[in-house]
Amino acid sequence: GADYLAFGAMFASPTKPQAQLCSLDILRAARAEFSLPLVAIGGISVDTIAPIRNAGADAIAVISELWRSDDTITRSQRLTQEIYTQ
């Protein structure tokens, strides 16, 4: 069986610009239906973590938010801080 379920792209992403978007409502519905961990991916930034977390995601996957930053260490620290802020 599956270890987790991934949903995305949650927001427009420069990594996969043609990806179909997955709404927060779909993530909420999945949270109500499944006990497996939910992972959100696609276009996630410091500013979009809170709504994703509030919709039920257990984890996020990011690419562009880190690698397009001039300071990946500071950006990763900000992402981590936002993830663990409730």
RAJO-V660454 format. One record per helix or strand of 2 or more residues. SS is the DSSP state (2 for helix, 1 for strand). FROM is the first residue (numbers start at 0). LEN is the number of residues. If there is no record, write none. Layout:
SS:FROM:LEN, SS:FROM:LEN
//
This chain:
1:3:5, 2:23:10, 1:36:5, 2:45:9, 1:58:3, 2:63:4, 2:71:13
//
